[in-house]
Amino acid sequence: MVEGHDNQLFEMEKDYEAKLARMKEELELKQRVEVIKIEKEFAELSEKYDKVVLDRKDLKNKFDKLTNEVKKHAEMYNVVLSRKLETELEQLEQKEAQLHQLMQNSALEPKLVEEIKGKVKESIENKNLTIKNLKYSIHHATKAYNDAIRVYEAKLVQFGIPAEELGFQPLQTITSTMPAGLVSS
C-alpha cells in the first residue's frame, strides 16, 4: 500500500512538473510575444516622434523665413515712409518760404491772403489724415503679426512643443493683446 501511494505520489509529481513546464513555456511565449509587440509599438512611436520633430523644424524654418520677410518688408516700408515724410516736410518748408516771399513782394488783399492760408491749412489737414491712416495701417499689420505669433505658439503647445523653445518675438505696439479676429485660431 505504501508502495502504491509512492507510485501515485510519483505520478502526481510528474504530472505537476509537466504542467509546470507547459505553463512555463506558455508564459515565456506570451512574454516573447508581448516584448515583440512592445518593441513594434516603440519603433512606430519613435518613427512618429522623428516625423513630428522634422515637421516642427520645418514649421519653425517656414515661420522664421516668413517673419524675416515680414520684418524686412516692414523695415523697407518704414524707410520709404520716412523718406516720403522728409520729402513732404522739405516741400512744406519750401512752399511756406515761397508763400512768405510772395506775400512780402506783393501787395495782396487781406481776403486773398486768408483764402490762401485756408487752402494751405486744408492741404496740411489732408496730409495729416494720410499720416494718421498710414499709422493705423502699421498698427493693424503689427497686431496681425502679434496675433499670428500667439496662435502659432498655442498650436505648438497643443502639440507638446514648448513655445519658449522657439523664441518668437512679438513686435512692440500700442495695440492691445485682445484677439482682433485678424487670424483664426
Protein Blocks (a to p, Z undefined) as FASTA:
>chain_A
ZZmmmmmmmmmmmmmmmmmmmmmmmmmmmmmmmmmmmmmmmmmmmmmmmmmmmmmmmmmm
mmmmmmmmmmmmmmmmmmmmmmmmmmmmmmmmmmmmmmmmmmmmpccdfklmmmmmmmmm
mmmmmmmmmmmmmmmmmmmmmmmmmmmmmmmmmmmmmnopafklnopacdddfbdfbdeh
lacZZ
